[in-house]
């Protein structure tokens, strides 16, 4: 005997309900992505506008700008002042990132073992991060003052040592950056260290590995991805530095601390040449973009190495 | 070459690791996501910064007709009754003196004044953005006289000349000629390269102003038995003699920061007195002359003065640093605005209050006392939608009655009023405790004006000048550096 199954029809009305909910389900991803689309549009529109300005001769003196092609790029790229700004910016970014990374990782290693002092220091450590860089600039400006600043008094330098002279200014603003952002690196790396698995260390200890060997061959490779995340953040941020440097030196003396951001600000806001300012910023964006891509590649490699999937 | 198949990740630390049983996400690996993060991060970093360099396109190409001719009939303070205006200002003794008086203006005219204050460090950034956007958010704003050379050509400011000349809009008692002549001419220009100031439109009305002279610690001078210098060489010697770095004191404070504002006060005053000029004019072309023999000689001596008798951190010094050092007793003289040093002598304001006195500073070789000025002015946004109300406010605030009251009631003083009558009748009686202030003012006022050649690239070229001074201070050869500056400046000012 052959049994024939007839498909059961849904009760009347159920099909349309299913169709509606299926349609809703299909529509839901678009609905959920609206905030992201708006956010991206909010970023891309001004970004695109900024890039567009780089092809105009838009300034206060030219209220009806016209397209000038690559003239702004030619002006900026042939200006030695721009290249001096590139040099200052890269020196600043590399120095702050290296110093902050070394110090931050060192502090994180010191605070790794839980203790009462360690916990207290952890909390104190983040205090500089809570201060706006502009305020930090004002505070350090007072401390650097040769007449009444605490630093000259503390180190017995008298009133003739100028922390912000042409040959010292860059290192003095680097010091302020290190003071503000080393805790950021320390906190990030410390969180990373604390999330490392214990088993490899226990196994190594059983095998009789020494502390230095374990640090070099186990902890450091596994810490690398966290250190690199800190490096990426700090390097990108340092390339865009403006606030406390501007407060302390306004880019001087001469061009000693004139970073690309300060150059862009001076072109746009002091000289009211919006197209040249935008060109500065677009060139800075290219530098940030390229370095970010490179560093993210290095990070991926480090992660694979830490996981033991790549030599 | 055959690619080796990739080994399946076994460690949870591998970004490609997948928990057994979970579906594979086809495209967005962590590595890829990180790459996107990198690119996106960079875009995020750059986007807002890049857009911040532009100010929007609202102001491009818009023209605004002057509104003065629309006002007809008899003058009446209540002609714009019920209107509301917005006033952008920066904290300053002038602003502080007028703030409590705004209610009186509202009572007189029926016009409400909404004020916004922006700190001076950010003021011009805000103002530039507002004006360039063409939004007309602010009807009236405070501005310095040099800014007219930048704000005027794009049409951001209303020419107030037609308003002053319209009897329907301006009270008979206004008497614009009562404003010191040097101030009136300093706020008018036709924006033609080579034209002197005083020609063309009246772009702003001076509200308060300062002359750049020497303020010194008289008590300390009397103790040492010295007198203010009458020539630049004497000033050099005196300042060096007064400097004692081991005690943390030095002879003369003056500005040296990387800003156009370093040039206009003491430097430009003495530069002019020594017979130097910033440009020579040949028809419609300017040639920078800050590298003339006289200018190189003077600049070299000025920088030596900064090294030997100036503040140690001279390249960061702005006027608040200079006046603070005078007030604390660290500096024994300041070559800067009289209005900036004036509050230091008000009891309770500084440790040196009551000890300070004023002197015109070194005269030039021919005895001239040419003096550079800074004026805070009130100007009208050409995009204002309340022009009559805005003009009535400017007229009231720069009028005799309100200015005299501000002089009498201002907590931080009102140095200096811009009207001769107010200076004579209201300001002079307040100067008993300010030795030499009035005499100094009277000696320099006739030769006090803007001594820069007006040109539209003023801020860029003048900041470059300050940078050159810093480079010379750091050891570069004065002649070579000034030659380089003059070449660069000539190119900039004649740029299309």
Interface residues (C-beta under 8 A of the other chain):
Chain A: X43 X44 X46 X47 X49 X50 X51 X53 X58 X60 X61 X63 X64 X65 X141 X144 X145 X146 X147 X148 X158 X159 X160 X161 X162 X163 X164 X165 X166 X167 X169 X222 X232 X236 X240 X248 X249 X250 X251 X252 X253 X254 X255 X261 X264 X266 X267 X268 X269 X270 X271 X272 X273 X274 X277 X278 X280 X281 X282 X284 X285 X288 X289 X292 X293 X295 X296 X297 X299 X300 X303 X304 X306 X307 X308 X309
Chain B: X7 X9 X10 X11 X12 X13 X14 X15 X16 X17 X30 X31 X34 X35 X37 X38 X39 X41 X42 X43 X44 X45 X46 X47 X48 X49 X50 X51 X52 X53 X54 X55 X57 X59 X60 X61 X62 X124 X125 X128 X132 X150 X151 X153 X154 X155 X156 X245 X246 X248 X250 X257 X258 X259 X260 X311 X312 X313 X315 X316 X325 X328 X330 X456 X457 X459 X460 X463 X467 X470 X471 X473 X474 X475
